Amino acid sequence: MEGVASAIDSPVNVDIFPDVNVLITLTLNQPTFLTACQKFRDDVIRETIGVKITASVRRVFDYKVLGVNDLVGRVLGGLTNHLSVTTTRGRDELLEKATLAQCDKQILRGYFKNQILAADSELGKNQLRAVEAWVIRKFDDALRSAKNPVLLVEFLGFLFELSNDANEDFNTNYAMLHNDLQIGAPVSVNPPNSSSRSKIELAGVHDPEDIDHLASIWEYIIPQARKAVFATTDYKDVIANQAELSKLEIYCETPTYAVDAYKSLL
């Protein structure tokens, strides 16, 4: 009990920073590391830890997730137009009576194939694959429940609702993430200087984004004699260099163990 009491009485000189990949996983429900990132969020909430982010993380996070959300909206809007034009051959007077049958699934498949190929990031491609699965499942459900081919206008109504729901879910997840993690304004280091970047590179990190994030953290903690835990799913460029980065008082951990590492440093 003495150790617990002393930890509670001592000043908190440790900060915890999530990487962009953790924030993106939680906001967009990306499946690969979702369980680990949800554990990180739950651990932070349970321990009432205020999470910090760097300006570089906030900038990259907003750029990527807002871009993907816009992409999903554009693709669903484009699908509505594509189905209308393809099914009616551009004749608006046929729109009200036009129907969709099993063979029309190939229209959907071809459209999504082209959009996924055109997406310029793996994150965007993955999100479009998820949207494609939702649309095809709804299409199959509609065919099974209908005695006749599905009315085109009814399916277009579903696509409109799906687009609205996807945007609403995104906005809710985006706001809840900042609330759950008690994320405040980014720490005031932007951009980090070349000397700080060099220290991170010498520790073995080579990705420019990771270098910016970690150099910003280093510049923030060193003048205040603090320590930092960096929660990330980047095994290759960051976790692989845990030992060297810890010499800079930056302790990199996976989301599963990040809060444990934070508590051990108090």
N, C-alpha and C positions, 0 to 999 in steps of 0.2 A: 504493500500500500504506500510505503514511503516514496517509491519510485514514481508511482502514479501522481501523488500529491506534488512532488517536485516538478513534474512535467506540466501539470496544470498551472502551477504558480509561476513558471518561467515564462518570459516574454516569447511570443511566437515570432521566430526569426526565419521562418521557412515559407516560401510561396509555392503554389502549385499552378502550373501552366499547361493547358491542353494544346496539343498540336492541331493543325487544321483538319487532319484526317479523322480525329476523334469527334470534332464538332460536326463535320459533314456526315459521318456515319449516323450520328444521333438525329440530325435534322432531316436527312433524306431516307432514314431507315435502311441504309445499305447493309446487306446481309452478312458480308464476310466477317466483320469484327463487331457486329451489333451486340451480341451478348456481353462481350467484354466491355464495350463502351457503356452499355446500360448499367453494368456493375459499377463502373467508375462514377457515373452520374448518381446512382443510388448511394454509394459510399460517401460522396461529397455532401449529398443532402443529409444523410444520417449524422455525419460528423460536423455539420454546419460549417463547412469550409468555404470561404470566399475565393473563388477561382479568379486568377488574373489571365489576361491575354496580352500579347504584344500587338503593336500597331500592324506589324507585318502579317501576323496570323489573322487579325480582323480583316485586313485588306484582301488577302487571298481567299479567305472564307467567304466573304460577301461576294467577291467576283465569281467564284465557282458556283456557289449554291444559288445565287440570284440568277446567274446565267443558265443553269440547268432548269430552274423553275420557269424562266421565260421560254426556254427551248420546248419544254413539255406543252406549254400553252400554245405556242406557235404550231407545233406538230398536230395537236388535236384540232385546232382551228383549220389547219390545212387539210386534215382528213375529212372534215365536214364538207369542205368545198370539193375535194377530190371525189368523194362518194357521190355527191350531187351531180357533178358534171359527167362522171363516168356512167352512172346509172341512167341518166336522162339524156345523155349526149348533148348536154347544154341547153335543153329545151325546158324552160321554167314551167310551162303549162303541164308538163308530165310529172312534176315533182310530187304533187299531192297523191297521185295514184301509184307511184313507183314502189316497187318491192325489192327485197333482198332475199336470195335463196342460198343454199349451201355452196353453190359454185362461186358465189360472190366473195367467199372468204379469201379467194386468191387475190382479189382487189386489195383487201386489207393487208394481206401478207406482203404483196409487192410494194405497197406504199411504205410500210414500216421498214422493209428491207432497205429501200432507198434512203429513208430518213436516218436510219442507224448508220449506214455507210457514210453519210454526209456529216454526221456529228463529229466535232473536232476534238472530243475528249472521251476517255474511257468511262468517266463518270456520266457524261451525257448519254453515251451508248447504253450503259447499264440501266439508267433511268427510263430510257425509251423502251428497252426490252420489257421492263416491268409494266409500263403503260400498255404495250402491245398485248401482254398476257391478260391484263384486265379487260381490254377491248374484245379480244377473241373469246374470252370466257363469257362475257355478256352476250356476244353474238350467238354463241352456241346455246346459251340458256334461252335466248329469245326464240331461236328456231325450234327448240324442243317444246317450248310451252305454247307455240302458235300452231293452230290448225292449218293456217295458210302461210305463205311466205310473209316475212316481217315487213311491215310498212316502213319505207325509207325514212319518212318524217319522224316516226317514233324512235328509230335508232339514232337519228341525228339529234333528237332531244336528249337521248341518253348521253351522247358525246358532249353535248353542251353542259349537262349536269356533271359529268365526270371532270371536265375541265374546271368548272367552278369548285367542285369538291377537292380536286388536287391542289388548287391554289389556296383554298381555305385551310386544308391540312398543313400545307407548307408554312403558311403564315402562323398557324397555331404552334407548330413544332418549333419554328424559329424563335417565337416569343417565349415559349415555355423553356427552351434550352437556356436562354439568358437568365430567366428567372430561377430555374432549378439550380444552376451553377453559380448564381449570384455574381454574374459577370458584370463588372463595371466598365468604366472607360479604359481603353488600352493604356498600358504603361507608357510613360512619356519618353520613349527612346525610338526615334525614327528620323533618318535611317541609322543603323549602327555604323561605326567608323571602320576603316580598313584594318586597323590594328586588331579590333575585336573579331572581325571576320577571319583574320589570319589565325588567331588562336583556335577558333572552331575548326578550321581546315586542318591545322596541325593535329587536332584530336582525331582526325580521320573522316570528318564529314565533308562530302563533296557536292551534295545537291544545293544549288543556290538558294532555294526557298528555306531549306533547313538551316543553312548557314545564317541567313538573316534572322530567323526566329531565335536561334540559340545565341547569336551574338547580341541581339537585343536583350535577351534575358541576362546575359553576363554583364552587360553595361548597367543594367538596372540593379542587380544584386550586389555587385562588388563595392560600390561606394558606401552601401549601407551595411556591409558585413553580414549579408543574408545568404541563404541557401535556396535552391530551387529544385523542384521536381517537375520534370517535363514528361507528360503522359502522351505516348505516341504509339501508333501501330506500324511505324516505319522500322522494321527489323533490320533491313539491309544497311541503311545509311546512318541510323541513330542508335538503335538498341545494340547493334554490333560494336559500337564504340562507347559503351557504358563506362568502362573503366577509365578511359582517358578523359571523358567529359566530366566524370566525378571529381577529377583533380581541379576542375574549374568551378567546383561547388554546384554543378548542374547534374542532378541525378536523374537519368532517363529511365523510365519504366513503362511497361505495357499498361493499358488501362486497368487490367485485372489487379495489378499490384501497386499502382501509383499511390493510392491513399495509404497503404501500409508503409510505403517508403516515406511518405510525408510524415506520418506519425512517428516513425523511428528516428527522424531527424530533429524532432522537437526537443 
